Amino acid sequence: MFLVVFRNSKRADIDAQAYSRDADAMEALARSQPGFISFKSYASEDGEVIALSEWEDEASAQAWGRQAEHATVQGRGRADYYQDYTLFACDSPRIHRFERS
């Protein structure tokens, strides 16, 4: 598994409807990409967002990063939506699980 963590803060003056349309479109597109496993997003009280995506391998995650429509929306994100962001990526993350049966 390859894990991508996208930690971001939005600009105060973004067009929230445009952002929501782009985010929904990108999630749907990501789900159709080879190697996609899962996606979840969490927002904190201060507005910071953590988006987690899981991929079968690093090549799948990198291909998603280079996908043409995604690349276009990434540019719009830097220009119009994000105040700042940090991307963390790792292969073979150490995983500990607990599940109550």
Backbone as CSV, one residue per row, in Angstrom:
resi,resn,N_x,N_y,N_z,CA_x,CA_y,CA_z,C_x,C_y,C_z
1,MET,0.836,-1.175,0.000,0.000,0.000,0.000,0.885,1.244,0.000
2,PHE,0.398,2.298,-0.662,1.073,3.591,-0.678,0.090,4.604,-0.119
3,LEU,0.502,5.360,0.882,-0.360,6.304,1.585,0.016,7.741,1.232
4,VAL,-0.998,8.549,0.922,-0.803,9.978,0.651,-1.672,10.762,1.636
5,VAL,-1.030,11.686,2.350,-1.731,12.555,3.292,-1.591,13.981,2.772
6,PHE,-2.721,14.621,2.513,-2.742,15.988,2.000,-3.337,16.868,3.093
7,ARG,-2.467,17.648,3.726,-2.868,18.530,4.831,-2.946,19.945,4.274
8,ASN,-4.116,20.614,4.435,-4.267,21.913,3.789,-5.141,22.867,4.580
9,SER,-4.945,24.145,4.298,-5.791,25.222,4.807,-6.239,26.043,3.611
10,LYS,-7.521,26.353,3.569,-8.081,27.118,2.449,-7.907,28.614,2.683
11,ARG,-7.891,29.367,1.600,-7.899,30.823,1.671,-9.262,31.286,2.181
12,ALA,-9.305,32.407,2.851,-10.567,32.935,3.382,-11.503,33.389,2.269
13,ASP,-10.940,33.762,1.118,-11.750,34.359,0.052,-12.064,33.400,-1.104
14,ILE,-12.026,32.092,-0.870,-12.276,31.170,-1.986,-13.752,31.155,-2.377
15,ASP,-13.989,30.746,-3.611,-15.334,30.481,-4.095,-15.679,29.062,-3.625
16,ALA,-16.426,28.964,-2.526,-16.702,27.673,-1.894,-17.446,26.717,-2.827
17,GLN,-18.348,27.241,-3.648,-19.083,26.371,-4.580,-18.155,25.795,-5.647
18,ALA,-17.268,26.632,-6.167,-16.318,26.151,-7.178,-15.380,25.108,-6.565
19,TYR,-14.911,25.376,-5.349,-14.036,24.415,-4.682,-14.763,23.082,-4.491
20,SER,-15.997,23.135,-4.011,-16.770,21.922,-3.763,-16.981,21.129,-5.055
21,ARG,-17.277,21.809,-6.149,-17.436,21.131,-7.445,-16.133,20.441,-7.853
22,ASP,-15.019,21.170,-7.730,-13.728,20.580,-8.100,-13.386,19.403,-7.194
23,ALA,-13.608,19.552,-5.895,-13.280,18.477,-4.952,-14.108,17.225,-5.248
24,ASP,-15.397,17.397,-5.486,-16.254,16.251,-5.799,-15.825,15.581,-7.101
25,ALA,-15.509,16.381,-8.110,-15.077,15.830,-9.396,-13.762,15.074,-9.252
26,MET,-12.826,15.604,-8.464,-11.532,14.953,-8.293,-11.664,13.661,-7.494
27,GLU,-12.542,13.650,-6.501,-12.747,12.402,-5.753,-13.317,11.324,-6.674
28,ALA,-14.310,11.665,-7.474,-14.894,10.695,-8.404,-13.850,10.205,-9.407
29,LEU,-13.035,11.123,-9.915,-12.002,10.749,-10.879,-10.944,9.861,-10.220
30,ALA,-10.529,10.201,-9.013,-9.527,9.389,-8.303,-10.030,7.963,-8.104
31,ARG,-11.295,7.831,-7.741,-11.870,6.505,-7.503,-11.860,5.637,-8.760
32,SER,-11.783,6.253,-9.930,-11.767,5.493,-11.187,-10.350,5.151,-11.657
33,GLN,-9.335,5.617,-10.941,-7.953,5.419,-11.381,-7.434,4.038,-10.997
34,PRO,-6.610,3.442,-11.860,-5.988,2.160,-11.510,-5.180,2.296,-10.218
35,GLY,-5.320,1.337,-9.343,-4.555,1.317,-8.105,-5.202,2.055,-6.942
36,PHE,-6.311,2.739,-7.177,-6.987,3.451,-6.096,-7.560,2.447,-5.100
37,ILE,-7.393,2.745,-3.796,-7.969,1.895,-2.748,-9.043,2.655,-1.975
38,SER,-8.686,3.838,-1.442,-9.667,4.552,-0.624,-9.317,6.026,-0.504
39,PHE,-10.325,6.809,-0.086,-10.144,8.237,0.165,-11.076,8.659,1.294
40,LYS,-10.548,9.442,2.220,-11.343,10.050,3.290,-10.753,11.413,3.590
41,SER,-11.616,12.306,4.049,-11.190,13.665,4.350,-11.793,14.083,5.693
42,TYR,-11.003,14.802,6.489,-11.421,15.235,7.811,-11.073,16.701,7.995
43,ALA,-11.995,17.464,8.565,-11.759,18.890,8.819,-11.714,19.133,10.320
44,SER,-10.757,19.953,10.741,-10.662,20.316,12.155,-11.479,21.583,12.425
45,GLU,-11.649,21.904,13.680,-12.434,23.081,14.062,-11.859,24.373,13.497
46,ASP,-10.540,24.426,13.318,-9.919,25.653,12.798,-9.912,25.711,11.271
47,GLY,-10.527,24.718,10.624,-10.638,24.732,9.170,-9.579,23.940,8.440
48,GLU,-8.531,23.504,9.130,-7.521,22.689,8.461,-8.144,21.350,8.058
49,VAL,-7.730,20.843,6.900,-8.270,19.588,6.372,-7.130,18.585,6.204
50,ILE,-7.426,17.343,6.552,-6.518,16.235,6.299,-7.246,15.299,5.336
51,ALA,-6.671,15.070,4.173,-7.232,14.150,3.195,-6.278,12.965,3.063
52,LEU,-6.810,11.765,3.217,-6.010,10.546,3.160,-6.414,9.735,1.942
53,SER,-5.453,9.377,1.124,-5.758,8.457,0.035,-4.786,7.287,0.097
54,GLU,-5.322,6.114,-0.200,-4.540,4.887,-0.216,-4.517,4.348,-1.638
55,TRP,-3.330,3.906,-2.046,-3.112,3.401,-3.396,-2.424,2.048,-3.305
56,GLU,-2.572,1.253,-4.332,-1.938,-0.067,-4.333,-0.417,0.041,-4.265
57,ASP,0.133,1.057,-4.936,1.586,1.209,-4.970,1.938,2.659,-5.322
58,GLU,3.219,2.970,-5.215,3.692,4.331,-5.480,3.426,4.749,-6.928
59,ALA,3.592,3.841,-7.863,3.369,4.175,-9.274,1.925,4.629,-9.510
60,SER,0.969,3.982,-8.861,-0.444,4.379,-9.000,-0.673,5.776,-8.444
61,ALA,-0.104,6.066,-7.279,-0.259,7.388,-6.669,0.395,8.462,-7.538
62,GLN,1.565,8.171,-8.080,2.243,9.141,-8.935,1.478,9.360,-10.239
63,ALA,0.906,8.305,-10.784,0.106,8.452,-12.006,-1.092,9.352,-11.739
64,TRP,-1.710,9.218,-10.578,-2.823,10.100,-10.204,-2.338,11.548,-10.139
65,GLY,-1.179,11.779,-9.578,-0.628,13.129,-9.498,-0.377,13.754,-10.852
66,ARG,-0.129,12.923,-11.865,0.141,13.416,-13.219,-1.079,13.375,-14.127
67,GLN,-2.193,12.841,-13.668,-3.398,12.739,-14.490,-3.783,14.141,-14.953
68,ALA,-4.069,14.322,-16.225,-4.209,15.656,-16.840,-5.257,16.532,-16.159
69,GLU,-6.454,16.021,-15.969,-7.505,16.832,-15.343,-7.155,17.158,-13.901
70,HIS,-6.570,16.189,-13.196,-6.140,16.416,-11.814,-5.053,17.491,-11.763
71,ALA,-4.107,17.425,-12.680,-3.035,18.426,-12.723,-3.602,19.830,-12.939
72,THR,-4.608,19.950,-13.784,-5.248,21.250,-14.023,-5.892,21.779,-12.749
73,VAL,-6.609,20.903,-12.035,-7.279,21.319,-10.803,-6.257,21.606,-9.700
74,GLN,-5.135,20.894,-9.696,-4.065,21.200,-8.733,-3.588,22.641,-8.926
75,GLY,-3.408,23.036,-10.164,-2.989,24.411,-10.446,-4.015,25.419,-9.955
76,ARG,-5.295,25.116,-10.167,-6.360,25.995,-9.690,-6.347,26.043,-8.158
77,GLY,-6.040,24.922,-7.536,-5.947,24.891,-6.075,-4.884,25.840,-5.557
78,ARG,-3.707,25.810,-6.175,-2.624,26.715,-5.747,-2.981,28.173,-6.030
79,ALA,-3.636,28.426,-7.155,-3.964,29.807,-7.544,-5.154,30.371,-6.778
80,ASP,-6.167,29.534,-6.527,-7.447,30.064,-6.055,-7.930,29.556,-4.702
81,TYR,-7.514,28.363,-4.268,-8.156,27.753,-3.110,-7.309,27.679,-1.849
82,TYR,-6.043,27.319,-1.966,-5.254,26.989,-0.777,-4.427,28.161,-0.265
83,GLN,-4.454,28.304,1.047,-3.528,29.214,1.728,-2.173,28.515,1.835
84,ASP,-2.234,27.249,2.200,-1.023,26.436,2.297,-1.413,24.970,2.287
85,TYR,-0.450,24.134,1.949,-0.666,22.690,2.061,0.665,21.983,2.193
86,THR,0.607,20.771,2.722,1.754,19.883,2.815,1.286,18.507,2.372
87,LEU,2.074,17.859,1.543,1.767,16.520,1.070,2.783,15.554,1.672
88,PHE,2.290,14.529,2.324,3.135,13.484,2.889,2.839,12.214,2.103
89,ALA,3.855,11.467,1.718,3.650,10.241,0.974,4.646,9.183,1.445
90,CYS,4.142,7.960,1.601,5.058,6.895,2.025,4.552,5.544,1.544
91,ASP,5.500,4.682,1.235,5.125,3.317,0.897,5.319,2.444,2.128
92,SER,4.621,1.371,2.153,4.694,0.404,3.246,4.644,1.076,4.624
93,PRO,3.602,1.876,4.894,3.522,2.484,6.224,3.361,1.396,7.285
94,ARG,3.906,1.649,8.450,3.722,0.711,9.549,2.271,0.782,9.975
95,ILE,1.603,-0.337,10.030,0.173,-0.364,10.303,-0.085,-1.203,11.544
96,HIS,-0.811,-0.620,12.486,-1.265,-1.337,13.683,-2.775,-1.255,13.669
97,ARG,-3.440,-2.376,13.888,-4.896,-2.387,13.846,-5.459,-2.981,15.123
98,PHE,-6.628,-2.509,15.466,-7.414,-3.071,16.561,-8.847,-3.136,16.079
99,GLU,-9.492,-4.237,16.336,-10.904,-4.348,15.977,-11.596,-5.175,17.043
100,ARG,-12.586,-4.549,17.661,-13.368,-5.261,18.665,-14.308,-6.212,17.947
101,SER,-14.297,-7.478,18.369,-15.166,-8.457,17.703,-16.479,-8.632,18.438
